[in-house]
Amino acid sequence: MTASHRVTIPEPIIAAIGAGRFRHVPNVVVLLVLLASAWLLPADGAAQEEGQAGAVVVVPITGVIDLGLAPFLGRALDEATAQGAAAVLLEIDTPGGRLDAVLQMRDALLDSPVPTIAYVNRTAFSAGALIAIACEEIYMPPGAVIGAATPVDGAGETASEKVVSAVRTVFKTTAEARGRDPLVAEAMVDPTVVIDGLDDGDELLTLTTSEAVQWGYADGVAATRAEALAMAGLAGAPVVTVEPSLAEQAVRFVTDPVISSLLIILALLLIIGDFFVEGFGVAGAAGIAVLGLFFWGHLLAGLAGWEDVALVGLGLLLIAAELLVVPGFGVTGILGLAALGGGLALALLGREIQTPEMITQAALTAAVSLLIVVIGIVAILALLPRSRRLNALVLQPAGNAAAARPASRGAGWGWLRWFGEAATRPASPSQPRLERRIEPAPTPPVSTPGTQPAGETMVGARGVTVTDLRPSGAAEIAGRRVDVVSAGDYIPAGATIEVVTDERYRRIVRRVAAS
């Protein structure tokens, strides 16, 4: 029989509903909580104990082995132990997968007090071979194969000699723990291993069903899973098949390298991009949610740690300080990018084993993601002020909102609107052509050109902004170019400003009407 997912609502939630504690909560929120409880939480212990006590728990290990399978197998073994299952049978059909994931699975199998059985149906290559060897018994149908376990890097090439040696030792110790010939396991990893009568050392060892039985890597030939259970002395035991929960499926999805990169890029674009608009709103909150989803999946998969989360948070705070407080782009921003990239790289790197290839791949993924984010931010700054529909998101001059508003619908010549031009169509006979001329703000007279004398202050001095202040930028005051910061509002280039605070290293200005 196959275990179905039971819709189970935890007792504390039922008690809270009965006491009326959710009467002020919108119904849709309560519904979402109930759905999450039904799908993400396991069924109640009594029902599971009734379904798995004395039964054989079947765990499918199919497809590429990723970090989402490790917690799934660990949960299945823990539940089987707690509920007194007769055995756990792994039905294996995989080409292999991640080394760090299979090491977690191997440790869980060796530590499990419940008898473990591997049924290779029909391939157990690479990481799948280690999972099978870690089980107490192995059964294979005719035509099945097991072996070919040399580790490879991200480019598909054989890993470094150091990594091969480490994996070879892992295979050897696992075979020894299960009473199998360790030399055969080593030959699956290292093509130089020679076994008389089996492997001449020219290529990786891959065992057929008959060879596996002959060399002790299969306890019998079973055409079906039922025959394998009968050979293991479990013919009359009930069978319960477990499947990954919704949360475990989500972990597999989130930890995929491509999806991880996309989540990083999207989260950082939303968070950092929101710094350039008025306040911290929906975009920033959505970015934090996406970043939380990324770390949630990697924390459950055993990749990330809380130190990685803290490092990424510190990086975002430093970048925010650089954009909103400190003028220009200097040490604070560089440190923020370094902390952000370091935290993301650590979150992408496995904790069980770290090879030079894995470190390089994690660092490259983080660097490319940050580069795409920087390009995206530049595009946002270039396009948002010129877009009619998105223009309201950008800080505009407080006293010149009408001038900053883009032309009404139909007033521009298509793509020219993206360049901020007020290109107008020829006026119709019934509608006179309107033209708008913006006179440059006159430069006020300055008192003492040149450098500022020691002991004097620029408070009260007026000048003209050379660049946009968002809020930092440059202005021309007293005949020289100085770095300034606006008092809070966005100030465009060419506007007249007045210095309200002069701290030597930082001058705060506000916009004033041209004299």
DRENSE-166446 format. One line per 3 residues: number of its first residue (from 0); their letters; for each residue x, y, z of C-alpha. Coordinates in steps of 0.05 Angstrom, whole numbers. Layout:
N
NUM	A	X:Y:Z; ...
END
This chain:
515
0	MTA	0:0:0; 20:72:-9; 17:123:47
3	SHR	-26:182:29; -16:252:56; -65:265:112
6	VTI	-94:334:123; -76:345:196; -86:409:235
9	PEP	-42:415:297; -79:414:364; -54:484:385
12	IIA	-85:515:323; -151:479:335; -152:503:407
15	AIG	-137:574:386; -194:574:335; -241:546:388
18	AGR	-222:601:437; -235:655:385; -164:680:384
21	FRH	-166:689:308; -230:730:306; -192:793:288
24	VPN	-149:758:235; -173:760:162; -203:695:140
27	VVV	-154:687:83; -95:688:132; -128:634:174
30	LLV	-140:593:111; -67:599:90; -44:576:159
33	LLA	-90:515:155; -65:497:85; 7:504:107
36	SAW	-8:459:167; -41:408:122; 15:403:71
39	LLP	79:422:107; 69:385:173; 70:310:179
42	ADG	9:270:197; -7:257:270; 37:208:306
45	AAQ	-18:157:321; -38:151:248; 33:144:225
48	EEG	49:93:278; -11:53:257; 11:55:184
51	QAG	86:40:194; 93:-4:256; 124:-69:232
54	AVV	120:-46:159; 173:-37:106; 183:36:89
57	VVP	200:46:16; 240:109:-1; 247:125:-75
60	ITG	316:152:-94; 307:172:-167; 335:225:-212
63	VID	394:269:-197; 414:269:-123; 410:339:-96
66	LGL	410:372:-28; 334:365:-23; 339:289:-20
69	APF	384:288:41; 333:317:90; 279:274:58
72	LGR	318:210:71; 336:233:141; 263:246:157
75	ALD	242:178:130; 294:142:171; 276:180:234
78	EAT	202:165:226; 216:92:211; 258:87:275
81	AQG	206:122:318; 149:79:293; 183:12:296
84	AAA	187:-3:221; 214:-72:202; 261:-44:150
87	VLL	273:14:103; 280:-3:29; 313:47:-18
90	EID	290:38:-90; 349:68:-128; 352:91:-200
93	TPG	399:150:-206; 457:175:-249; 489:207:-187
96	GRL	490:277:-160; 521:324:-110; 578:298:-67
99	DAV	558:338:-5; 486:312:-9; 506:239:-16
102	LQM	554:245:43; 496:267:87; 454:209:62
105	RDA	510:159:73; 519:181:145; 444:176:158
108	LLD	443:105:131; 503:82:171; 474:112:235
111	SPV	403:84:226; 383:30:276; 330:5:227
114	PTI	353:-48:177; 366:-16:109; 358:-50:41
117	AYV	379:-23:-27; 340:-46:-89; 379:-21:-150
120	NRT	325:-13:-203; 363:-5:-249; 422:41:-244
123	AFS	464:64:-185; 520:105:-214; 567:151:-176
126	AGA	531:178:-114; 477:125:-122; 530:71:-115
129	LIA	553:99:-48; 481:100:-23; 472:27:-42
132	IAC	537:6:-10; 517:42:54; 455:-3:61
135	EEI	460:-70:97; 432:-111:40; 432:-100:-36
138	YMP	387:-133:-87; 389:-122:-162; 344:-144:-220
141	PGA	374:-174:-283; 406:-119:-326; 421:-71:-269
144	VIG	489:-37:-259; 525:-5:-201; 591:34:-199
147	AAT	627:88:-241; 635:136:-183; 693:182:-200
150	PVD	677:253:-176; 675:308:-229; 677:384:-225
153	GAG	627:434:-252; 655:428:-322; 645:352:-324
156	ETA	720:338:-318; 750:290:-268; 761:325:-201
159	SEK	830:339:-172; 872:282:-145; 859:305:-74
162	VVS	783:300:-83; 788:232:-117; 830:206:-60
165	AVR	780:232:-8; 721:200:-44; 759:135:-53
168	TVF	770:132:22; 697:146:35; 677:87:-10
171	KTT	729:43:23; 707:57:95; 633:50:76
174	AEA	646:-19:45; 685:-40:105; 629:-18:152
177	RGR	580:-63:114; 628:-123:108; 641:-117:34
180	DPL	708:-120:-4; 736:-48:1; 780:-57:-60
183	VAE	719:-65:-104; 690:0:-77; 756:36:-89
186	AMV	759:11:-161; 691:45:-173; 724:112:-157
189	DPT	796:105:-180; 809:74:-250; 881:56:-230
192	VVI	858:3:-180; 872:-68:-205; 830:-128:-182
195	DGL	851:-196:-210; 796:-228:-248; 751:-166:-247
198	DDG	786:-101:-265; 852:-92:-302; 859:-19:-280
201	DEL	844:13:-348; 776:42:-331; 727:54:-275
204	LTL	694:-8:-247; 619:-18:-261; 588:-82:-237
207	TTS	532:-119:-272; 481:-158:-232; 518:-224:-238
210	EAV	585:-192:-222; 555:-157:-161; 529:-223:-134
213	QWG	595:-257:-147; 636:-204:-111; 589:-193:-53
216	YAD	559:-128:-76; 489:-158:-84; 455:-207:-37
219	GVA	411:-235:-92; 377:-226:-159; 305:-201:-153
222	ATR	264:-184:-214; 215:-143:-173; 214:-106:-107
225	AEA	168:-159:-78; 219:-213:-94; 273:-172:-60
228	LAM	230:-166:3; 217:-241:1; 291:-256:-4
231	AGL	303:-209:55; 252:-247:97; 199:-193:94
234	AGA	148:-225:47; 88:-214:92; 105:-145:117
237	PVV	61:-87:96; 94:-36:50; 89:39:61
240	TVE	118:86:8; 138:155:31; 143:215:-15
243	PSL	177:282:-6; 133:334:28; 117:400:-4
246	AEQ	170:434:38; 223:383:16; 203:391:-56
249	AVR	210:466:-47; 280:456:-18; 300:416:-79
252	FVT	274:472:-124; 306:529:-85; 375:496:-79
255	DPV	380:485:-154; 441:525:-177; 403:563:-231
258	ISS	343:578:-187; 389:600:-130; 424:650:-176
261	LLI	357:678:-200; 332:685:-129; 395:723:-108
264	ILA	390:770:-168; 316:784:-158; 322:795:-83
267	LLL	380:843:-88; 349:882:-145; 285:892:-105
270	IIG	320:911:-40; 375:956:-67; 329:986:-121
273	DFF	279:1005:-67; 332:1049:-34; 327:1096:-94
276	VEG	252:1107:-88; 213:1145:-36; 217:1104:28
279	FGV	222:1028:37; 159:996:11; 130:937:-26
282	AGA	191:925:-70; 238:922:-11; 192:877:29
285	AGI	185:830:-31; 261:828:-38; 269:809:35
288	AVL	217:754:25; 254:726:-36; 320:729:2
291	GLF	286:694:60; 262:639:13; 334:630:-12
294	FWG	363:623:58; 305:580:82; 319:527:29
297	HLL	394:529:39; 388:525:115; 343:464:111
300	AGL	390:432:60; 450:442:107; 485:490:60
303	AGW	477:557:95; 487:576:168; 464:634:209
306	EDV	532:667:201; 518:671:126; 451:706:139
309	ALV	486:755:186; 540:769:135; 489:784:80
312	GLG	449:828:127; 512:867:146; 528:876:72
315	LLL	459:905:58; 464:952:117; 531:978:94
318	IAA	506:988:23; 444:1025:50; 490:1070:92
321	ELL	532:1084:31; 472:1103:-11; 433:1143:40
324	VVP	484:1172:89; 555:1174:64; 566:1216:1
327	GFG	598:1184:-60; 620:1112:-63; 678:1092:-20
330	VTG	701:1043:34; 631:1031:63; 603:1010:-4
333	ILG	662:966:-20; 658:931:48; 583:922:37
336	LAA	593:888:-30; 648:844:-1; 605:823:58
339	LGG	545:810:12; 585:769:-38; 620:730:18
342	GLA	555:713:52; 522:689:-12; 583:648:-32
345	LAL	584:614:36; 510:599:30; 522:565:-36
348	LGR	580:524:-9; 569:456:24; 588:444:96
351	EIQ	605:370:91; 662:375:40; 693:435:6
354	TPE	735:425:-56; 772:478:-96; 722:467:-153
357	MIT	663:478:-106; 694:541:-76; 708:569:-145
360	QAA	638:554:-170; 605:586:-108; 649:648:-113
363	LTA	637:655:-187; 561:648:-178; 560:702:-125
366	AVS	605:749:-166; 564:741:-229; 499:752:-190
369	LLI	526:816:-159; 550:840:-227; 481:829:-257
372	VVI	450:866:-197; 496:926:-208; 477:928:-282
375	GIV	404:922:-263; 409:980:-213; 442:1024:-266
378	AIL	386:1007:-314; 334:1023:-261; 365:1091:-248
381	ALL	369:1106:-322; 298:1083:-341; 253:1097:-281
384	PRS	256:1173:-285; 239:1170:-359; 183:1120:-356
387	RRL	113:1151:-355; 81:1096:-313; 140:1085:-265
390	NAL	160:1158:-258; 118:1165:-195; 164:1116:-159
393	VLQ	225:1162:-163; 239:1220:-117; 221:1285:-152
396	PAG	237:1357:-134; 189:1382:-81; 179:1449:-113
399	NAA	179:1428:-185; 133:1368:-189; 95:1394:-249
402	AAR	157:1404:-289; 183:1335:-271; 118:1300:-292
405	PAS	124:1267:-360; 81:1290:-417; 9:1265:-422
408	RGA	-8:1203:-462; 4:1212:-536; 49:1273:-528
411	GWG	115:1238:-545; 145:1206:-606; 150:1133:-583
414	WLR	221:1116:-563; 240:1188:-553; 201:1188:-487
417	WFG	254:1140:-458; 306:1195:-467; 267:1245:-426
420	EAA	253:1289:-486; 188:1328:-489; 183:1314:-563
423	TRP	116:1341:-587; 74:1325:-648; 57:1381:-697
426	ASP	-2:1419:-670; -69:1409:-703; -106:1469:-731
429	SQP	-155:1467:-672; -101:1459:-620; -44:1509:-615
432	RLE	26:1481:-604; 51:1488:-533; 124:1498:-521
435	RRI	159:1496:-454; 225:1530:-443; 265:1518:-380
438	EPA	313:1574:-366; 377:1553:-330; 381:1578:-259
441	PTP	428:1637:-254; 492:1628:-215; 491:1673:-154
444	PVS	551:1718:-142; 605:1688:-99; 645:1723:-48
447	TPG	715:1693:-47; 733:1646:-104; 784:1592:-92
450	TQP	795:1550:-31; 757:1561:33; 800:1598:84
453	AGE	814:1562:149; 765:1578:204; 710:1602:156
456	TMV	646:1565:143; 603:1558:81; 537:1560:119
459	GAR	491:1607:82; 532:1605:17; 492:1592:-46
462	GVT	511:1554:-108; 486:1510:-165; 483:1434:-166
465	VTD	528:1403:-218; 498:1334:-212; 432:1306:-187
468	LRP	431:1298:-111; 403:1229:-94; 416:1251:-39
471	SGA	492:1260:-49; 526:1293:-108; 568:1354:-128
474	AEI	554:1428:-131; 592:1492:-150; 597:1538:-90
477	AGR	643:1598:-82; 675:1584:-149; 695:1512:-134
480	RVD	665:1443:-140; 649:1410:-73; 614:1347:-50
483	VVS	546:1360:-19; 486:1321:9; 414:1344:5
486	AGD	374:1353:68; 327:1298:46; 294:1317:-20
489	YIP	318:1298:-89; 350:1359:-123; 364:1359:-198
492	AGA	426:1386:-231; 424:1461:-245; 383:1478:-184
495	TIE	401:1534:-135; 420:1509:-67; 442:1538:0
498	VVT	489:1507:51; 454:1495:118; 508:1454:153
501	DER	583:1455:141; 621:1399:176; 682:1404:130
504	YRR	678:1331:110; 603:1338:94; 561:1397:72
507	IVR	486:1392:77; 446:1435:29; 374:1452:13
510	RVA	341:1477:-49; 322:1551:-51; 289:1595:-103
513	AS	336:1628:-152; 350:1701:-133
END
